[in-house]
Amino acid sequence: MTSRQILDSILGLPENERAEIASALIDSLDTDRWTDGDLVAEAKRRERAVEEGSARYLDESEFHVGIRRG
């Protein structure tokens, strides 16, 4: 089964079950990879990119389309 097939199956589940899976996936991530300072630096970098015109903010529907594309 591909990751896309798994995702499609998960998206068909009730919201509470999807939330449980999402929580388990987040808990499985390497949380030591990002420090608070790293997250702030990344947020500032992205803000600069928007201000400089090399990136733009997405509205909610654009965000969801991008997520679905992978």
N, C-alpha and C positions, 0 to 999 in steps of 0.2 A: 504494500500500500504506500502510495506517495504521500509526502507531507501535504500536498494540496488536497488529496482525497481525505486525509485525516481532518484537515481544517474544515472542509465541506461537511463532513460528518458531525464535527463538533458544533458548527454553526446551526445545525438542525436540532440541537438539544434545547431543552428549556433553559431560560436565563439563569436560574439558580445552579444548574449543573455546569453551564459554561463558566460561571463565576468561580466555581470550585476548581475547574480545570485551569482557568487563568491564574488563580492564586497559586496552585501547585507549580505551574510553569515559572511564574515569577520567583517563587521560593527556590527553584532549581538553578537559577542563574547565579553566576559568579559575582556576588555582591561586592567583593573586594576589588573588582576591576575599576570601579568608579568611586572616587572620593567626592566629598561635597565640593571641594575646590575645583575638581575636574568638571563637575556638572555646571558650576557657575561659569567657568571659563568657556565651556561649550555653548551655554546659553548666550553669553556675550558675543562669541564668535558668530553665532547664527543671527543675532540682532544686527551686528555690523554688516553682515552679508545682505540683509534686507535693506538697511539704510543705504548701502552702496549700490543697490540695484542688481546685485548678482544672484539674489534669491528673493522670494516673495512669500507672504503669508498665504495659507490656504484657508478657504472657508470649510465648514464641516463636510459638505458634500464632496468637495475636491479631495479632502483628506481620506474619506471612506473609499473613493474610487481608487486612490493610490494604494491603499491597504489591500484592496481586493486584487489589484494587479500583481502585488507581491513585490 
